[in-house]
Amino acid sequence: MDTLTLTPETLAQQLHISRQQLYVWIDEGKVPQGFHIGRMRRWYWGEIEDWIKRGCPSLRVLTEQKRQEERSA
């Protein structure tokens, strides 16, 4: 996985949304949760890139897609 990490500001810019909207989407499960380093939230670019390539599915759909791929592998 790509080790480049994104800040909330950078991710919001990449998605062409405001930082506030990003947090709304996180709360609604519309964007990957990322991870925390202390109190700072970050995302791996590779994870976001994969999410975008899959059509930006909700986390529930994304989880199901990954489970199906694991079963068929």
N, C-alpha and C positions, 0 to 999 in steps of 0.2 A: 504494500500500500504506500502511496505517496506520503512522505513525511512532512510536506509543506503544510503548515497550519494557518487557518484563517481566524481572524478576530470577528466579533459580531459586526463591526463596522465594515470590514472587508467583505464578509459574506453578504451583507445587505446590499452593498454596492454591486457585487456580482449578480445578485438576483434582481437588481433595479427596484429595490423597495427601501423604505426607511428602516432604521434600526428598531423603532417602535413596532413596526409591522412584523419584523423578523421575530420579535419576542411574542407577539400575538400568535404567529404561526407555530412557534415552538410550543406554546401552551396548548394549541389546538391539535398538535401532533401532525402538522403538515410539513415539517422539515426535520431532518435528523437532529437528534438531541445534542450531538457533539460530546465533549468531555470537559471536565474542569481541571484546571491547574490552580489549586487554592480556590480563590473566588472567581477567577477568570475563566470564561467559557471559550472553548476553541473547537474547531472542526478540522479534520484532515481533508485536504483538497481532494484526494482520491475518493473519499467517501461521498463528498458532495458531487464530484464529477460523475460517479456511478449513479447517484440518485437522479441527477439531471438526465443522464442517458436513458434511464428507465421511465422517463416522462414525469418526474417529480411526484411520485405516488405518496399517499399518506403513509405514515409509519406502519399502520396495520397492514396495508397492502404490501409495502416493501418487505416487511418481516415474512409475510406469507410467500412472496416471490422467492426470497432467499431460502426458505425452508424447502420449497419445491425443487429448487436447483440442487440443494444438498441431497435430497432423496434420489434424484435422478443421476447424480454423479457416482 
